[in-house]
Amino acid sequence: MTDPLHTVLLFVHLAGVIVWLGGMVFAHFALRPAAVLLLEPPVRLPLMAQALGRFFRLVAVAVVAIVVSGWLLLARVGMAQAPVGWHVMLALGLVMAAIFAFIYARLYPALVEAVAAQQWQVAGGSLNRVRGLVFVNLCLGFATVASAVMARA
């Protein structure tokens, strides 16, 4: 019989991952390209700043959920008994969380400030820096999922 606490922790962990990775895929491969195609910077950049702000608040909650549930799952097994894939997942996840924290605390406020000042070129540069690091996190996220799957094999 499966331990109910393990089931709840795993659900919380996976739900956070789904929100984070799914949102990055949508923003990077659907929202931004459509906005670039259809909207001029004075409309596109405020839209992206608003959309990212809403998404980043969800991601902040997801990151906390992922980190807490991941640590609890790992603690229940013990670091020494955890599969190598879990250690890889932990390392990559912490790097991803640090990148997100940098985006949310430094790059995103610069984007919002430039949009508020209607400095479209500056805002575009800020958005491109955010986009680049989101893509890095997306790649790390898929590598993290791969390590989790391989740990189960």
Phi and psi in radians as a Rosetta constraint file:
Dihedral C 1 N 2 CA 2 C 2 CIRCULARHARMONIC -1.334 0.35
Dihedral N 2 CA 2 C 2 N 3 CIRCULARHARMONIC 2.434 0.35
Dihedral C 2 N 3 CA 3 C 3 CIRCULARHARMONIC -1.198 0.35
Dihedral N 3 CA 3 C 3 N 4 CIRCULARHARMONIC 2.152 0.35
Dihedral C 3 N 4 CA 4 C 4 CIRCULARHARMONIC -1.043 0.35
Dihedral N 4 CA 4 C 4 N 5 CIRCULARHARMONIC -0.648 0.35
Dihedral C 4 N 5 CA 5 C 5 CIRCULARHARMONIC -1.132 0.35
Dihedral N 5 CA 5 C 5 N 6 CIRCULARHARMONIC -0.721 0.35
Dihedral C 5 N 6 CA 6 C 6 CIRCULARHARMONIC -1.035 0.35
Dihedral N 6 CA 6 C 6 N 7 CIRCULARHARMONIC -0.761 0.35
Dihedral C 6 N 7 CA 7 C 7 CIRCULARHARMONIC -1.074 0.35
Dihedral N 7 CA 7 C 7 N 8 CIRCULARHARMONIC -0.785 0.35
Dihedral C 7 N 8 CA 8 C 8 CIRCULARHARMONIC -1.132 0.35
Dihedral N 8 CA 8 C 8 N 9 CIRCULARHARMONIC -0.809 0.35
Dihedral C 8 N 9 CA 9 C 9 CIRCULARHARMONIC -1.077 0.35
Dihedral N 9 CA 9 C 9 N 10 CIRCULARHARMONIC -0.731 0.35
Dihedral C 9 N 10 CA 10 C 10 CIRCULARHARMONIC -1.140 0.35
Dihedral N 10 CA 10 C 10 N 11 CIRCULARHARMONIC -0.706 0.35
Dihedral C 10 N 11 CA 11 C 11 CIRCULARHARMONIC -1.070 0.35
Dihedral N 11 CA 11 C 11 N 12 CIRCULARHARMONIC -0.841 0.35
Dihedral C 11 N 12 CA 12 C 12 CIRCULARHARMONIC -1.035 0.35
Dihedral N 12 CA 12 C 12 N 13 CIRCULARHARMONIC -0.768 0.35
Dihedral C 12 N 13 CA 13 C 13 CIRCULARHARMONIC -1.061 0.35
Dihedral N 13 CA 13 C 13 N 14 CIRCULARHARMONIC -0.895 0.35
Dihedral C 13 N 14 CA 14 C 14 CIRCULARHARMONIC -1.173 0.35
Dihedral N 14 CA 14 C 14 N 15 CIRCULARHARMONIC -0.651 0.35
Dihedral C 14 N 15 CA 15 C 15 CIRCULARHARMONIC -1.072 0.35
Dihedral N 15 CA 15 C 15 N 16 CIRCULARHARMONIC -0.743 0.35
Dihedral C 15 N 16 CA 16 C 16 CIRCULARHARMONIC -1.092 0.35
Dihedral N 16 CA 16 C 16 N 17 CIRCULARHARMONIC -0.748 0.35
Dihedral C 16 N 17 CA 17 C 17 CIRCULARHARMONIC -1.102 0.35
Dihedral N 17 CA 17 C 17 N 18 CIRCULARHARMONIC -0.754 0.35
Dihedral C 17 N 18 CA 18 C 18 CIRCULARHARMONIC -1.067 0.35
Dihedral N 18 CA 18 C 18 N 19 CIRCULARHARMONIC -0.805 0.35
Dihedral C 18 N 19 CA 19 C 19 CIRCULARHARMONIC -1.042 0.35
Dihedral N 19 CA 19 C 19 N 20 CIRCULARHARMONIC -0.845 0.35
Dihedral C 19 N 20 CA 20 C 20 CIRCULARHARMONIC -1.177 0.35
Dihedral N 20 CA 20 C 20 N 21 CIRCULARHARMONIC -0.971 0.35
Dihedral C 20 N 21 CA 21 C 21 CIRCULARHARMONIC -1.159 0.35
Dihedral N 21 CA 21 C 21 N 22 CIRCULARHARMONIC -0.758 0.35
Dihedral C 21 N 22 CA 22 C 22 CIRCULARHARMONIC -1.059 0.35
Dihedral N 22 CA 22 C 22 N 23 CIRCULARHARMONIC -0.731 0.35
Dihedral C 22 N 23 CA 23 C 23 CIRCULARHARMONIC -1.135 0.35
Dihedral N 23 CA 23 C 23 N 24 CIRCULARHARMONIC -0.679 0.35
Dihedral C 23 N 24 CA 24 C 24 CIRCULARHARMONIC -1.151 0.35
Dihedral N 24 CA 24 C 24 N 25 CIRCULARHARMONIC -0.726 0.35
Dihedral C 24 N 25 CA 25 C 25 CIRCULARHARMONIC -1.061 0.35
Dihedral N 25 CA 25 C 25 N 26 CIRCULARHARMONIC -0.833 0.35
Dihedral C 25 N 26 CA 26 C 26 CIRCULARHARMONIC -1.067 0.35
Dihedral N 26 CA 26 C 26 N 27 CIRCULARHARMONIC -0.862 0.35
Dihedral C 26 N 27 CA 27 C 27 CIRCULARHARMONIC -1.106 0.35
Dihedral N 27 CA 27 C 27 N 28 CIRCULARHARMONIC -0.747 0.35
Dihedral C 27 N 28 CA 28 C 28 CIRCULARHARMONIC -1.344 0.35
Dihedral N 28 CA 28 C 28 N 29 CIRCULARHARMONIC -0.712 0.35
Dihedral C 28 N 29 CA 29 C 29 CIRCULARHARMONIC -1.814 0.35
Dihedral N 29 CA 29 C 29 N 30 CIRCULARHARMONIC -0.197 0.35
Dihedral C 29 N 30 CA 30 C 30 CIRCULARHARMONIC -2.146 0.35
Dihedral N 30 CA 30 C 30 N 31 CIRCULARHARMONIC -1.055 0.35
Dihedral C 30 N 31 CA 31 C 31 CIRCULARHARMONIC -1.100 0.35
Dihedral N 31 CA 31 C 31 N 32 CIRCULARHARMONIC -0.982 0.35
Dihedral C 31 N 32 CA 32 C 32 CIRCULARHARMONIC -1.084 0.35
Dihedral N 32 CA 32 C 32 N 33 CIRCULARHARMONIC -0.840 0.35
Dihedral C 32 N 33 CA 33 C 33 CIRCULARHARMONIC -1.046 0.35
Dihedral N 33 CA 33 C 33 N 34 CIRCULARHARMONIC -0.678 0.35
Dihedral C 33 N 34 CA 34 C 34 CIRCULARHARMONIC -1.159 0.35
Dihedral N 34 CA 34 C 34 N 35 CIRCULARHARMONIC -0.721 0.35
Dihedral C 34 N 35 CA 35 C 35 CIRCULARHARMONIC -1.126 0.35
Dihedral N 35 CA 35 C 35 N 36 CIRCULARHARMONIC -0.714 0.35
Dihedral C 35 N 36 CA 36 C 36 CIRCULARHARMONIC -1.112 0.35
Dihedral N 36 CA 36 C 36 N 37 CIRCULARHARMONIC -0.698 0.35
Dihedral C 36 N 37 CA 37 C 37 CIRCULARHARMONIC -1.188 0.35
Dihedral N 37 CA 37 C 37 N 38 CIRCULARHARMONIC -0.661 0.35
Dihedral C 37 N 38 CA 38 C 38 CIRCULARHARMONIC -1.840 0.35
Dihedral N 38 CA 38 C 38 N 39 CIRCULARHARMONIC -0.371 0.35
Dihedral C 38 N 39 CA 39 C 39 CIRCULARHARMONIC -2.153 0.35
Dihedral N 39 CA 39 C 39 N 40 CIRCULARHARMONIC 2.472 0.35
Dihedral C 39 N 40 CA 40 C 40 CIRCULARHARMONIC -1.356 0.35
Dihedral N 40 CA 40 C 40 N 41 CIRCULARHARMONIC 2.749 0.35
Dihedral C 40 N 41 CA 41 C 41 CIRCULARHARMONIC -0.875 0.35
Dihedral N 41 CA 41 C 41 N 42 CIRCULARHARMONIC -0.702 0.35
Dihedral C 41 N 42 CA 42 C 42 CIRCULARHARMONIC -1.129 0.35
Dihedral N 42 CA 42 C 42 N 43 CIRCULARHARMONIC -0.308 0.35
Dihedral C 42 N 43 CA 43 C 43 CIRCULARHARMONIC -1.797 0.35
Dihedral N 43 CA 43 C 43 N 44 CIRCULARHARMONIC -0.758 0.35
Dihedral C 43 N 44 CA 44 C 44 CIRCULARHARMONIC -1.113 0.35
Dihedral N 44 CA 44 C 44 N 45 CIRCULARHARMONIC -0.797 0.35
Dihedral C 44 N 45 CA 45 C 45 CIRCULARHARMONIC -1.190 0.35
Dihedral N 45 CA 45 C 45 N 46 CIRCULARHARMONIC -0.737 0.35
Dihedral C 45 N 46 CA 46 C 46 CIRCULARHARMONIC -1.105 0.35
Dihedral N 46 CA 46 C 46 N 47 CIRCULARHARMONIC -0.650 0.35
Dihedral C 46 N 47 CA 47 C 47 CIRCULARHARMONIC -1.061 0.35
Dihedral N 47 CA 47 C 47 N 48 CIRCULARHARMONIC -0.843 0.35
Dihedral C 47 N 48 CA 48 C 48 CIRCULARHARMONIC -1.134 0.35
Dihedral N 48 CA 48 C 48 N 49 CIRCULARHARMONIC -0.683 0.35
Dihedral C 48 N 49 CA 49 C 49 CIRCULARHARMONIC -1.100 0.35
Dihedral N 49 CA 49 C 49 N 50 CIRCULARHARMONIC -0.755 0.35
Dihedral C 49 N 50 CA 50 C 50 CIRCULARHARMONIC -1.146 0.35
Dihedral N 50 CA 50 C 50 N 51 CIRCULARHARMONIC -0.813 0.35
Dihedral C 50 N 51 CA 51 C 51 CIRCULARHARMONIC -1.091 0.35
Dihedral N 51 CA 51 C 51 N 52 CIRCULARHARMONIC -0.780 0.35
Dihedral C 51 N 52 CA 52 C 52 CIRCULARHARMONIC -1.145 0.35
Dihedral N 52 CA 52 C 52 N 53 CIRCULARHARMONIC -0.663 0.35
Dihedral C 52 N 53 CA 53 C 53 CIRCULARHARMONIC -1.033 0.35
Dihedral N 53 CA 53 C 53 N 54 CIRCULARHARMONIC -0.778 0.35
Dihedral C 53 N 54 CA 54 C 54 CIRCULARHARMONIC -1.144 0.35
Dihedral N 54 CA 54 C 54 N 55 CIRCULARHARMONIC -0.776 0.35
Dihedral C 54 N 55 CA 55 C 55 CIRCULARHARMONIC -1.121 0.35
Dihedral N 55 CA 55 C 55 N 56 CIRCULARHARMONIC -0.761 0.35
Dihedral C 55 N 56 CA 56 C 56 CIRCULARHARMONIC -1.119 0.35
Dihedral N 56 CA 56 C 56 N 57 CIRCULARHARMONIC -0.570 0.35
Dihedral C 56 N 57 CA 57 C 57 CIRCULARHARMONIC -1.138 0.35
Dihedral N 57 CA 57 C 57 N 58 CIRCULARHARMONIC -0.702 0.35
Dihedral C 57 N 58 CA 58 C 58 CIRCULARHARMONIC -1.132 0.35
Dihedral N 58 CA 58 C 58 N 59 CIRCULARHARMONIC -0.732 0.35
Dihedral C 58 N 59 CA 59 C 59 CIRCULARHARMONIC -1.103 0.35
Dihedral N 59 CA 59 C 59 N 60 CIRCULARHARMONIC -0.691 0.35
Dihedral C 59 N 60 CA 60 C 60 CIRCULARHARMONIC -1.012 0.35
Dihedral N 60 CA 60 C 60 N 61 CIRCULARHARMONIC -0.762 0.35
Dihedral C 60 N 61 CA 61 C 61 CIRCULARHARMONIC -1.151 0.35
Dihedral N 61 CA 61 C 61 N 62 CIRCULARHARMONIC -0.756 0.35
Dihedral C 61 N 62 CA 62 C 62 CIRCULARHARMONIC -1.078 0.35
Dihedral N 62 CA 62 C 62 N 63 CIRCULARHARMONIC -0.738 0.35
Dihedral C 62 N 63 CA 63 C 63 CIRCULARHARMONIC -1.088 0.35
Dihedral N 63 CA 63 C 63 N 64 CIRCULARHARMONIC -0.772 0.35
Dihedral C 63 N 64 CA 64 C 64 CIRCULARHARMONIC -1.058 0.35
Dihedral N 64 CA 64 C 64 N 65 CIRCULARHARMONIC -0.794 0.35
Dihedral C 64 N 65 CA 65 C 65 CIRCULARHARMONIC -1.077 0.35
Dihedral N 65 CA 65 C 65 N 66 CIRCULARHARMONIC -0.749 0.35
Dihedral C 65 N 66 CA 66 C 66 CIRCULARHARMONIC -1.137 0.35
Dihedral N 66 CA 66 C 66 N 67 CIRCULARHARMONIC -0.832 0.35
Dihedral C 66 N 67 CA 67 C 67 CIRCULARHARMONIC -1.128 0.35
Dihedral N 67 CA 67 C 67 N 68 CIRCULARHARMONIC -0.836 0.35
Dihedral C 67 N 68 CA 68 C 68 CIRCULARHARMONIC -1.128 0.35
Dihedral N 68 CA 68 C 68 N 69 CIRCULARHARMONIC -0.851 0.35
Dihedral C 68 N 69 CA 69 C 69 CIRCULARHARMONIC -1.146 0.35
Dihedral N 69 CA 69 C 69 N 70 CIRCULARHARMONIC -0.662 0.35
Dihedral C 69 N 70 CA 70 C 70 CIRCULARHARMONIC -1.107 0.35
Dihedral N 70 CA 70 C 70 N 71 CIRCULARHARMONIC -0.785 0.35
Dihedral C 70 N 71 CA 71 C 71 CIRCULARHARMONIC -1.098 0.35
Dihedral N 71 CA 71 C 71 N 72 CIRCULARHARMONIC -0.721 0.35
Dihedral C 71 N 72 CA 72 C 72 CIRCULARHARMONIC -1.155 0.35
Dihedral N 72 CA 72 C 72 N 73 CIRCULARHARMONIC -0.717 0.35
Dihedral C 72 N 73 CA 73 C 73 CIRCULARHARMONIC -1.104 0.35
Dihedral N 73 CA 73 C 73 N 74 CIRCULARHARMONIC -0.745 0.35
Dihedral C 73 N 74 CA 74 C 74 CIRCULARHARMONIC -1.157 0.35
Dihedral N 74 CA 74 C 74 N 75 CIRCULARHARMONIC -0.728 0.35
Dihedral C 74 N 75 CA 75 C 75 CIRCULARHARMONIC -1.106 0.35
Dihedral N 75 CA 75 C 75 N 76 CIRCULARHARMONIC -0.595 0.35
Dihedral C 75 N 76 CA 76 C 76 CIRCULARHARMONIC -1.209 0.35
Dihedral N 76 CA 76 C 76 N 77 CIRCULARHARMONIC -0.502 0.35
Dihedral C 76 N 77 CA 77 C 77 CIRCULARHARMONIC -1.592 0.35
Dihedral N 77 CA 77 C 77 N 78 CIRCULARHARMONIC -0.651 0.35
Dihedral C 77 N 78 CA 78 C 78 CIRCULARHARMONIC 1.704 0.35
Dihedral N 78 CA 78 C 78 N 79 CIRCULARHARMONIC 2.394 0.35
Dihedral C 78 N 79 CA 79 C 79 CIRCULARHARMONIC -1.003 0.35
Dihedral N 79 CA 79 C 79 N 80 CIRCULARHARMONIC -0.724 0.35
Dihedral C 79 N 80 CA 80 C 80 CIRCULARHARMONIC -1.187 0.35
Dihedral N 80 CA 80 C 80 N 81 CIRCULARHARMONIC -0.516 0.35
Dihedral C 80 N 81 CA 81 C 81 CIRCULARHARMONIC -1.629 0.35
Dihedral N 81 CA 81 C 81 N 82 CIRCULARHARMONIC -0.174 0.35
Dihedral C 81 N 82 CA 82 C 82 CIRCULARHARMONIC -1.237 0.35
Dihedral N 82 CA 82 C 82 N 83 CIRCULARHARMONIC 2.479 0.35
Dihedral C 82 N 83 CA 83 C 83 CIRCULARHARMONIC -1.079 0.35
Dihedral N 83 CA 83 C 83 N 84 CIRCULARHARMONIC 2.707 0.35
Dihedral C 83 N 84 CA 84 C 84 CIRCULARHARMONIC -0.971 0.35
Dihedral N 84 CA 84 C 84 N 85 CIRCULARHARMONIC -0.676 0.35
Dihedral C 84 N 85 CA 85 C 85 CIRCULARHARMONIC -1.012 0.35
Dihedral N 85 CA 85 C 85 N 86 CIRCULARHARMONIC -0.570 0.35
Dihedral C 85 N 86 CA 86 C 86 CIRCULARHARMONIC -1.191 0.35
Dihedral N 86 CA 86 C 86 N 87 CIRCULARHARMONIC -0.664 0.35
Dihedral C 86 N 87 CA 87 C 87 CIRCULARHARMONIC -1.153 0.35
Dihedral N 87 CA 87 C 87 N 88 CIRCULARHARMONIC -0.710 0.35
Dihedral C 87 N 88 CA 88 C 88 CIRCULARHARMONIC -1.093 0.35
Dihedral N 88 CA 88 C 88 N 89 CIRCULARHARMONIC -0.781 0.35
Dihedral C 88 N 89 CA 89 C 89 CIRCULARHARMONIC -1.029 0.35
Dihedral N 89 CA 89 C 89 N 90 CIRCULARHARMONIC -0.765 0.35
Dihedral C 89 N 90 CA 90 C 90 CIRCULARHARMONIC -1.066 0.35
Dihedral N 90 CA 90 C 90 N 91 CIRCULARHARMONIC -0.851 0.35
Dihedral C 90 N 91 CA 91 C 91 CIRCULARHARMONIC -1.089 0.35
Dihedral N 91 CA 91 C 91 N 92 CIRCULARHARMONIC -0.846 0.35
Dihedral C 91 N 92 CA 92 C 92 CIRCULARHARMONIC -1.122 0.35
Dihedral N 92 CA 92 C 92 N 93 CIRCULARHARMONIC -0.701 0.35
Dihedral C 92 N 93 CA 93 C 93 CIRCULARHARMONIC -1.096 0.35
Dihedral N 93 CA 93 C 93 N 94 CIRCULARHARMONIC -0.684 0.35
Dihedral C 93 N 94 CA 94 C 94 CIRCULARHARMONIC -1.193 0.35
Dihedral N 94 CA 94 C 94 N 95 CIRCULARHARMONIC -0.646 0.35
Dihedral C 94 N 95 CA 95 C 95 CIRCULARHARMONIC -1.115 0.35
Dihedral N 95 CA 95 C 95 N 96 CIRCULARHARMONIC -0.771 0.35
Dihedral C 95 N 96 CA 96 C 96 CIRCULARHARMONIC -1.051 0.35
Dihedral N 96 CA 96 C 96 N 97 CIRCULARHARMONIC -0.759 0.35
Dihedral C 96 N 97 CA 97 C 97 CIRCULARHARMONIC -1.094 0.35
Dihedral N 97 CA 97 C 97 N 98 CIRCULARHARMONIC -0.692 0.35
Dihedral C 97 N 98 CA 98 C 98 CIRCULARHARMONIC -1.150 0.35
Dihedral N 98 CA 98 C 98 N 99 CIRCULARHARMONIC -0.728 0.35
Dihedral C 98 N 99 CA 99 C 99 CIRCULARHARMONIC -1.095 0.35
Dihedral N 99 CA 99 C 99 N 100 CIRCULARHARMONIC -0.782 0.35
Dihedral C 99 N 100 CA 100 C 100 CIRCULARHARMONIC -1.060 0.35
Dihedral N 100 CA 100 C 100 N 101 CIRCULARHARMONIC -0.755 0.35
Dihedral C 100 N 101 CA 101 C 101 CIRCULARHARMONIC -1.043 0.35
Dihedral N 101 CA 101 C 101 N 102 CIRCULARHARMONIC -0.709 0.35
Dihedral C 101 N 102 CA 102 C 102 CIRCULARHARMONIC -1.124 0.35
Dihedral N 102 CA 102 C 102 N 103 CIRCULARHARMONIC -0.781 0.35
Dihedral C 102 N 103 CA 103 C 103 CIRCULARHARMONIC -1.033 0.35
Dihedral N 103 CA 103 C 103 N 104 CIRCULARHARMONIC -0.865 0.35
Dihedral C 103 N 104 CA 104 C 104 CIRCULARHARMONIC -1.231 0.35
Dihedral N 104 CA 104 C 104 N 105 CIRCULARHARMONIC -0.649 0.35
Dihedral C 104 N 105 CA 105 C 105 CIRCULARHARMONIC -1.548 0.35
Dihedral N 105 CA 105 C 105 N 106 CIRCULARHARMONIC -0.484 0.35
Dihedral C 105 N 106 CA 106 C 106 CIRCULARHARMONIC -2.038 0.35
Dihedral N 106 CA 106 C 106 N 107 CIRCULARHARMONIC -0.949 0.35
Dihedral C 106 N 107 CA 107 C 107 CIRCULARHARMONIC -1.321 0.35
Dihedral N 107 CA 107 C 107 N 108 CIRCULARHARMONIC -0.763 0.35
Dihedral C 107 N 108 CA 108 C 108 CIRCULARHARMONIC -1.102 0.35
Dihedral N 108 CA 108 C 108 N 109 CIRCULARHARMONIC -0.788 0.35
Dihedral C 108 N 109 CA 109 C 109 CIRCULARHARMONIC -1.035 0.35
Dihedral N 109 CA 109 C 109 N 110 CIRCULARHARMONIC -0.605 0.35
Dihedral C 109 N 110 CA 110 C 110 CIRCULARHARMONIC -1.136 0.35
Dihedral N 110 CA 110 C 110 N 111 CIRCULARHARMONIC -0.676 0.35
Dihedral C 110 N 111 CA 111 C 111 CIRCULARHARMONIC -1.091 0.35
Dihedral N 111 CA 111 C 111 N 112 CIRCULARHARMONIC -0.846 0.35
Dihedral C 111 N 112 CA 112 C 112 CIRCULARHARMONIC -1.061 0.35
Dihedral N 112 CA 112 C 112 N 113 CIRCULARHARMONIC -0.740 0.35
Dihedral C 112 N 113 CA 113 C 113 CIRCULARHARMONIC -1.110 0.35
Dihedral N 113 CA 113 C 113 N 114 CIRCULARHARMONIC -0.769 0.35
Dihedral C 113 N 114 CA 114 C 114 CIRCULARHARMONIC -1.156 0.35
Dihedral N 114 CA 114 C 114 N 115 CIRCULARHARMONIC -0.676 0.35
Dihedral C 114 N 115 CA 115 C 115 CIRCULARHARMONIC -1.118 0.35
Dihedral N 115 CA 115 C 115 N 116 CIRCULARHARMONIC -0.786 0.35
Dihedral C 115 N 116 CA 116 C 116 CIRCULARHARMONIC -1.061 0.35
Dihedral N 116 CA 116 C 116 N 117 CIRCULARHARMONIC -0.599 0.35
Dihedral C 116 N 117 CA 117 C 117 CIRCULARHARMONIC -1.510 0.35
Dihedral N 117 CA 117 C 117 N 118 CIRCULARHARMONIC 0.010 0.35
Dihedral C 117 N 118 CA 118 C 118 CIRCULARHARMONIC 0.978 0.35
Dihedral N 118 CA 118 C 118 N 119 CIRCULARHARMONIC 0.639 0.35
Dihedral C 118 N 119 CA 119 C 119 CIRCULARHARMONIC -1.650 0.35
Dihedral N 119 CA 119 C 119 N 120 CIRCULARHARMONIC 1.438 0.35
Dihedral C 119 N 120 CA 120 C 120 CIRCULARHARMONIC -1.133 0.35
Dihedral N 120 CA 120 C 120 N 121 CIRCULARHARMONIC -0.639 0.35
Dihedral C 120 N 121 CA 121 C 121 CIRCULARHARMONIC -1.181 0.35
Dihedral N 121 CA 121 C 121 N 122 CIRCULARHARMONIC -0.739 0.35
Dihedral C 121 N 122 CA 122 C 122 CIRCULARHARMONIC -1.131 0.35
Dihedral N 122 CA 122 C 122 N 123 CIRCULARHARMONIC -0.764 0.35
Dihedral C 122 N 123 CA 123 C 123 CIRCULARHARMONIC -1.084 0.35
Dihedral N 123 CA 123 C 123 N 124 CIRCULARHARMONIC -0.725 0.35
Dihedral C 123 N 124 CA 124 C 124 CIRCULARHARMONIC -1.073 0.35
Dihedral N 124 CA 124 C 124 N 125 CIRCULARHARMONIC -0.717 0.35
Dihedral C 124 N 125 CA 125 C 125 CIRCULARHARMONIC -1.120 0.35
Dihedral N 125 CA 125 C 125 N 126 CIRCULARHARMONIC -0.719 0.35
Dihedral C 125 N 126 CA 126 C 126 CIRCULARHARMONIC -1.097 0.35
Dihedral N 126 CA 126 C 126 N 127 CIRCULARHARMONIC -0.768 0.35
Dihedral C 126 N 127 CA 127 C 127 CIRCULARHARMONIC -1.107 0.35
Dihedral N 127 CA 127 C 127 N 128 CIRCULARHARMONIC -0.681 0.35
Dihedral C 127 N 128 CA 128 C 128 CIRCULARHARMONIC -1.128 0.35
Dihedral N 128 CA 128 C 128 N 129 CIRCULARHARMONIC -0.641 0.35
Dihedral C 128 N 129 CA 129 C 129 CIRCULARHARMONIC -1.154 0.35
Dihedral N 129 CA 129 C 129 N 130 CIRCULARHARMONIC -0.737 0.35
Dihedral C 129 N 130 CA 130 C 130 CIRCULARHARMONIC -1.052 0.35
Dihedral N 130 CA 130 C 130 N 131 CIRCULARHARMONIC -0.837 0.35
Dihedral C 130 N 131 CA 131 C 131 CIRCULARHARMONIC -1.035 0.35
Dihedral N 131 CA 131 C 131 N 132 CIRCULARHARMONIC -0.736 0.35
Dihedral C 131 N 132 CA 132 C 132 CIRCULARHARMONIC -1.074 0.35
Dihedral N 132 CA 132 C 132 N 133 CIRCULARHARMONIC -0.772 0.35
Dihedral C 132 N 133 CA 133 C 133 CIRCULARHARMONIC -1.289 0.35
Dihedral N 133 CA 133 C 133 N 134 CIRCULARHARMONIC -0.540 0.35
Dihedral C 133 N 134 CA 134 C 134 CIRCULARHARMONIC -1.105 0.35
Dihedral N 134 CA 134 C 134 N 135 CIRCULARHARMONIC -0.696 0.35
Dihedral C 134 N 135 CA 135 C 135 CIRCULARHARMONIC -1.132 0.35
Dihedral N 135 CA 135 C 135 N 136 CIRCULARHARMONIC -0.710 0.35
Dihedral C 135 N 136 CA 136 C 136 CIRCULARHARMONIC -1.024 0.35
Dihedral N 136 CA 136 C 136 N 137 CIRCULARHARMONIC -0.820 0.35
Dihedral C 136 N 137 CA 137 C 137 CIRCULARHARMONIC -1.126 0.35
Dihedral N 137 CA 137 C 137 N 138 CIRCULARHARMONIC -0.614 0.35
Dihedral C 137 N 138 CA 138 C 138 CIRCULARHARMONIC -1.099 0.35
Dihedral N 138 CA 138 C 138 N 139 CIRCULARHARMONIC -0.789 0.35
Dihedral C 138 N 139 CA 139 C 139 CIRCULARHARMONIC -1.100 0.35
Dihedral N 139 CA 139 C 139 N 140 CIRCULARHARMONIC -0.784 0.35
Dihedral C 139 N 140 CA 140 C 140 CIRCULARHARMONIC -1.086 0.35
Dihedral N 140 CA 140 C 140 N 141 CIRCULARHARMONIC -0.648 0.35
Dihedral C 140 N 141 CA 141 C 141 CIRCULARHARMONIC -1.092 0.35
Dihedral N 141 CA 141 C 141 N 142 CIRCULARHARMONIC -0.757 0.35
Dihedral C 141 N 142 CA 142 C 142 CIRCULARHARMONIC -1.203 0.35
Dihedral N 142 CA 142 C 142 N 143 CIRCULARHARMONIC -0.607 0.35
Dihedral C 142 N 143 CA 143 C 143 CIRCULARHARMONIC -1.127 0.35
Dihedral N 143 CA 143 C 143 N 144 CIRCULARHARMONIC -0.645 0.35
Dihedral C 143 N 144 CA 144 C 144 CIRCULARHARMONIC -1.142 0.35
Dihedral N 144 CA 144 C 144 N 145 CIRCULARHARMONIC -0.775 0.35
Dihedral C 144 N 145 CA 145 C 145 CIRCULARHARMONIC -1.087 0.35
Dihedral N 145 CA 145 C 145 N 146 CIRCULARHARMONIC -0.730 0.35
Dihedral C 145 N 146 CA 146 C 146 CIRCULARHARMONIC -1.062 0.35
Dihedral N 146 CA 146 C 146 N 147 CIRCULARHARMONIC -0.721 0.35
Dihedral C 146 N 147 CA 147 C 147 CIRCULARHARMONIC -1.148 0.35
Dihedral N 147 CA 147 C 147 N 148 CIRCULARHARMONIC -0.623 0.35
Dihedral C 147 N 148 CA 148 C 148 CIRCULARHARMONIC -1.164 0.35
Dihedral N 148 CA 148 C 148 N 149 CIRCULARHARMONIC -0.733 0.35
Dihedral C 148 N 149 CA 149 C 149 CIRCULARHARMONIC -1.156 0.35
Dihedral N 149 CA 149 C 149 N 150 CIRCULARHARMONIC -0.757 0.35
Dihedral C 149 N 150 CA 150 C 150 CIRCULARHARMONIC -1.152 0.35
Dihedral N 150 CA 150 C 150 N 151 CIRCULARHARMONIC -0.512 0.35
Dihedral C 150 N 151 CA 151 C 151 CIRCULARHARMONIC -1.163 0.35
Dihedral N 151 CA 151 C 151 N 152 CIRCULARHARMONIC -0.455 0.35
Dihedral C 151 N 152 CA 152 C 152 CIRCULARHARMONIC -1.499 0.35
Dihedral N 152 CA 152 C 152 N 153 CIRCULARHARMONIC -0.320 0.35
